Amino acid sequence: MIKCDISADESVVCAGSSDGFTYIWDSETGELRSKLGGHFGSVNDVSLHPLTNIVASASTDKTVIVGEF
């Protein structure tokens, strides 16, 4: 895990990883809800939208991906 964020309602936690994926877990159960790919480098920053199920991730491959989970 490189960088993490928690939703405004504290229901989900997301983290960027050196494997190029963004992981999203249910904060209450610890269950993995989503594994979002698309990066070819380490995900070094993540940010959850405060109102919707959208996450933005930035990578060392110089891309930003915005997606739903």
Beta strands, then each sheet from edge to edge (+ up, - down):
strand 1: 3-6
strand 2: 12-16
strand 3: 22-26
strand 4: 32-36
strand 5: 43-48
strand 6: 54-59
strand 7: 64-68
sheet 1: 1+ 2- 3+ 4-
sheet 2: 5+ 6- 7+
end
